């Protein structure tokens, strides 16, 4: 985990947070991600879509499926996935299995777990493992302090938490 994020990384992460906001407004959990080619072109973007009952409809998983179907192994290896929240173990495994490159995230799994604990809420049904525990060969960068605060606010809104009441 590193905080060596460029201005371009932060701009793309801001777009991911916007997708997360869009997901929340649509009744889904606030997560958004995009896939960027080696030349900087946005190739695919998605948001969380779990409200329909399929808990595997994470944007990072959709990116892995799309990349496997549309990109060569070389293109996948040189691509970067930007995401509002660090990949869960399912998405990290999918990312590694299809051979995608770098992951850049606005907020980490450890941050989300900490927020949930502070709010007295249980974490999800899967252990919140860091990407590199699941897929040790993946280069990761994040979190971003400012954008992770925005992600925290979206996560709080999903759960009806009033952050002004936090001490």
C-alpha positions as CSV (number, residue, x, y, z in Angstrom):
1,X,0.0,0.0,0.0
2,X,1.3,3.4,-1.0
3,X,0.1,6.9,-1.1
4,X,2.1,7.8,-4.3
5,X,-0.9,9.0,-6.2
6,X,-0.6,11.3,-9.2
7,X,-2.9,14.1,-10.1
8,X,-4.3,11.8,-12.9
9,X,-4.9,9.0,-10.3
10,X,-6.8,11.4,-8.1
11,X,-8.9,12.6,-11.0
12,X,-9.9,9.1,-11.9
13,X,-10.5,8.2,-8.3
14,X,-12.8,11.2,-8.0
15,X,-14.8,9.8,-11.0
16,X,-15.0,6.5,-9.1
17,X,-16.4,8.3,-6.0
18,X,-19.0,9.9,-8.4
19,X,-19.9,6.4,-9.6
20,X,-20.2,5.3,-6.0
21,X,-22.5,8.3,-5.3
22,X,-24.6,7.3,-8.4
23,X,-24.8,3.7,-7.0
24,X,-26.1,5.0,-3.6
25,X,-28.7,7.2,-5.3
26,X,-29.9,4.1,-7.3
27,X,-30.3,2.1,-4.1
28,X,-27.1,0.2,-4.2
29,X,-24.0,0.1,-2.0
30,X,-21.7,3.1,-2.8
31,X,-18.9,1.6,-4.9
32,X,-17.7,2.7,-8.3
33,X,-14.7,1.6,-10.5
34,X,-13.2,2.1,-13.8
35,X,-10.6,0.4,-16.1
36,X,-8.0,2.6,-17.8
37,X,-5.8,1.4,-20.6
38,X,-2.0,1.9,-20.7
39,X,-2.5,5.0,-22.9
40,X,-4.8,6.6,-20.3
41,X,-8.1,5.8,-22.2
42,X,-11.1,4.9,-20.0
43,X,-12.1,1.5,-21.3
44,X,-14.9,0.5,-18.9
45,X,-16.7,2.0,-15.9
46,X,-19.4,0.5,-13.6
47,X,-20.9,0.9,-10.2
48,X,-22.2,-1.5,-7.6
49,X,-25.4,-3.3,-8.6
50,X,-26.1,-5.6,-5.6
51,X,-29.6,-4.3,-4.8
52,X,-31.1,-6.8,-7.3
53,X,-30.1,-9.7,-4.9
54,X,-26.9,-10.8,-6.5
55,X,-24.2,-9.9,-4.0
56,X,-21.5,-10.6,-6.6
57,X,-22.4,-7.6,-8.8
58,X,-19.4,-5.5,-7.7
59,X,-18.0,-3.1,-10.3
60,X,-14.5,-4.6,-9.9
61,X,-15.8,-8.0,-10.7
62,X,-17.6,-6.6,-13.8
63,X,-14.3,-5.0,-14.9
64,X,-12.5,-8.4,-14.6
65,X,-15.2,-10.1,-16.7
66,X,-15.2,-7.3,-19.3
67,X,-11.4,-7.2,-19.6
68,X,-11.3,-11.0,-20.0
69,X,-13.7,-10.8,-22.9
70,X,-12.3,-7.7,-24.6
71,X,-8.6,-7.3,-24.0
72,X,-5.5,-9.3,-24.8
73,X,-3.5,-10.6,-21.9
74,X,-0.9,-7.9,-22.6
75,X,-3.5,-5.1,-22.6
76,X,-4.9,-6.4,-19.3
77,X,-1.5,-6.5,-17.6
78,X,-0.8,-2.9,-18.6
79,X,-4.3,-1.6,-17.6
80,X,-5.1,0.0,-14.2
81,X,-8.3,-0.4,-12.2
82,X,-9.4,2.7,-10.2
83,X,-11.9,2.1,-7.5
84,X,-13.6,4.0,-4.7
85,X,-13.0,1.1,-2.3
86,X,-10.2,-1.4,-2.2
87,X,-11.2,-4.7,-3.8
88,X,-12.9,-7.4,-1.6
89,X,-11.3,-10.8,-1.7
90,X,-13.7,-12.0,-4.5
91,X,-12.8,-9.0,-6.7
92,X,-9.1,-9.2,-5.9
93,X,-9.0,-12.9,-7.0
94,X,-10.9,-12.1,-10.2
95,X,-8.5,-9.3,-10.9
96,X,-5.5,-11.6,-10.5
97,X,-7.0,-14.5,-12.4
98,X,-7.6,-12.4,-15.5
99,X,-4.2,-10.7,-15.2
100,X,-5.1,-7.1,-14.7
101,X,-2.4,-4.6,-13.6
102,X,-2.3,-2.0,-11.0
103,X,-5.1,-1.2,-8.6
104,X,-5.6,2.4,-7.2
105,X,-8.2,2.9,-4.5
106,X,-9.7,5.9,-2.7
107,X,-10.4,4.0,0.5
108,X,-9.0,0.8,2.0
109,X,-10.7,-2.3,3.3
110,X,-9.1,-1.5,6.7
111,X,-10.7,2.0,6.7
112,X,-14.2,0.5,5.8
113,X,-13.8,-2.1,8.5
114,X,-12.8,0.6,11.0
115,X,-15.8,2.8,10.1
116,X,-18.2,-0.1,10.5
117,X,-16.7,-1.1,13.8
118,X,-16.9,2.5,15.1
119,X,-20.5,2.7,14.0
120,X,-21.3,-0.6,15.9
121,X,-22.0,-2.5,12.7
122,X,-20.7,-5.9,11.5
123,X,-18.6,-6.2,8.4
124,X,-19.7,-8.2,5.5
125,X,-19.7,-12.0,5.1
126,X,-16.2,-12.1,3.7
127,X,-13.0,-11.2,5.6
128,X,-11.8,-7.7,4.7
129,X,-8.4,-8.8,3.4
130,X,-6.0,-6.4,1.7
131,X,-5.6,-7.0,-2.1
132,X,-2.0,-8.0,-1.6
133,X,-3.0,-10.8,0.8
134,X,-5.3,-12.3,-1.8
135,X,-3.2,-11.4,-4.9
136,X,0.4,-10.7,-3.7
137,X,1.7,-9.9,-7.2
138,X,-0.7,-6.9,-7.8
139,X,0.7,-3.4,-7.4
140,X,-1.6,-1.2,-5.4
141,X,-1.8,2.5,-4.5
142,X,-4.1,4.2,-2.0
143,X,-5.9,5.3,0.0
144,X,-6.4,9.0,-0.7
145,X,-7.1,11.0,2.4
146,X,-9.6,13.5,0.9
147,X,-11.4,11.0,-1.3
148,X,-11.6,8.4,1.5
149,X,-13.5,11.0,3.6
150,X,-16.0,11.3,0.8
151,X,-16.3,7.5,0.6
152,X,-16.8,7.4,4.4
153,X,-19.6,9.9,4.1
154,X,-21.3,7.8,1.4
155,X,-21.0,4.7,3.5
156,X,-22.4,6.5,6.5
157,X,-25.4,7.8,4.4
158,X,-26.1,4.2,3.3
159,X,-26.3,3.1,6.9
160,X,-28.2,6.2,8.2
161,X,-25.2,7.3,10.3
162,X,-25.1,11.0,11.1
163,X,-21.4,11.9,11.0
164,X,-21.9,15.2,12.8
165,X,-22.8,13.1,15.9
166,X,-19.5,11.3,15.8
167,X,-16.9,12.2,18.5
